[in-house]
Amino acid sequence: MKKHILLTSILLIIFSLEGKSQFLETINTINNWNQIQKPGFYEILGKEGSNSPQIDGNWWWGLSTASIGNTTNKSYSTAQIAIGNASYPVKMYVRATTPSGTSPWTKILHDQGLQTIRGGLTIQDDLILQTGDSYVTPLGQYGKKIYFGYKTADNGDHIYMSRYNRGENSSDLRVNIGDDNGGGDRFVVGNARWNAPEVWRDWFVVTDMGVGINGVSDPTCALEVNGVIRAKEVKIEAANWPDYVFHKEYNLPALSEVENHINE
């Protein structure tokens, strides 16, 4: 939806300039994005002092619209779009400047290549609208999910992360691994060599059988550790632990009876 809005906006700008051939036929070479006063198409080398989205030494092409009063009141209020020349994945930025021509560039995210977000990212459910335009996740429900694939090509397994509000002041960050019990799905924390990602070592593994630590890839117990465990206290409980033999009212057998039982 956002892509469609952006494309429509660009087309409207171009059509609005269609009768002004000097804007469509001329590409202005400039040295500083902050010093544009007139609308038009521009190109600039991304070097120090150019105020380009990135200082990369490459050419940037862009479109700038401007306030009609810029040239008379010496203002640099503009709305700008800048696109990196011949880059893959495409680099595209937008901004609206102050009268002095300054403001940060905002990168347009897309579905190709690696993306970097320099700031916070909120993924929020929209089931309940509180005051203003603040949306909240209801109690007893999931918020929006970050999915890591669940189609047939991804083994058909639903793998996602999501907020879950269990109750008042009781929240979960839930990591869902697969969609069935007894399968081979695992939650794994480990590391891989930077130059050989296929060389992987398990540190912490959770399966439907239990938890494995320090290289235990397939635990067969509720907790299985390959190494030394250090603890200040260990409490062991058993449902049928025979500690009743220490009660005062328990009649212990004579030692001779115990001896005969052992001999038998």
Buried (B, 14 or more C-beta within 10 A) or exposed (E): EEEEEBEEEEEEBEEEBEEEEEBEEEEBEBEEBBEBBBBBBBBBBBEEEBBBBBEBEBBBBBBBBBBEEBEEEEBBBBBBBBBBEEBEEEBBBBBEBEEEBEBEBBBBEEEEEEEEEEEEEEEEBEEEEEEEEEBBBEEEEBBBBEBBEBEEEEBEBBBBBBBBBEEEEEBEEBEBBBEEEEEEBBBBEEEEEEEEEEEEEBEEBBBBBBBBBBEBBEBEEEEBBEEEEEEEEEEEEEEEEEEEEEEEEEEEEEEEEEEEEEEE
